[in-house]
Amino acid sequence: MLKIIVLNDNRCDNENFKCEHGISLYIEYEDKRILFDAGQTDIFIENAKKLNIDLSKLDAIVLSHGDYDHGNGLKYLDVNTDLICHPDFMLTRISRRTGNDNGLNQTREELQERFNLIETSKPYNVSEEIIFLGQIERNTDFEKGKNLPATDENGNIYPHYDDSGISIKTKEGIIVISGCSHSGICNTVEYAKKITGENKVLAVMGGFHLKEVDECTLKTIEYMKNNVQSVYLAHCTSDNVCQEFEKQIPDKTHIIKTGMTYEFEKERDFKER
């Protein structure tokens, strides 16, 4: 059985948990325990304790990309395990909106002292069924340049080539998980299909980095309608966009929140608990 537990997301309606801007998911599949992103602070650790999750037993950590709201929480994690990420995860990224440094609060050397750092732009098997996607091919016209909110140290648009995700293979198809989808969520799904050789997508979960109901959002909804069984929206997907997904594909759309648990056992049985 596959289990995905939301340790942190922007949204939360359960007073037993804290939440912050960012995302952190705990994944159990077969005999593997994976942490996908770590938010900004130690909130994901506090919530894990309340959910009786022992993070000291992690087999690996996957960092979707090097933005502060996905990786700064690593500073609070004390576990000797693999940390898997794209080689560009430490490059400078300055927010175009605030002018703040959106990068991580630890250096590569500090992370290497604490974790077994695995940097790869190629797909990487975290386990036989869980694959880190590496650098995602960007082919859709409508997603190009839409999800790039930062500049480099020279003031040029930061391309976020380090943005990645994971694909989880099941007997019935794949589940694709994203952090922010700076590469484009449709590009991410298509690349996951390419590297796994599996065309059936049971679920897509994570941040889509869609802020407005514009052409990109509408074409993304159309893509999900035709290519994906279920959509689980999180983090950097705005309320307006979530509402548009619910309006157009209500039978496929779910909004994840901190503290939620999702279990997958068989086809069409990916359920919230």
Protein Blocks (a to p, Z undefined) as FASTA:
>chain_A
ZZdddfbdfbdcbfkbccdedddddddehjbccdehjbjblmlmmmmmmnopafklpfbd
cdfbjcfklmmmmmmpccdddddddfklmgccddfklopafbdfbdfklmmmmmccdddf
bdcdfblmlccebjaddfbfklgoklccbdcfkopacehlmpccdddddfkbccdddfkl
mnopklmmmmmmmmnopabdfbdcdjehiabdcfklmmmmmmmmmmpfbdcdehjlcfkl
mmmmmmmmmmlgccddehiacddfbghiaccZZ
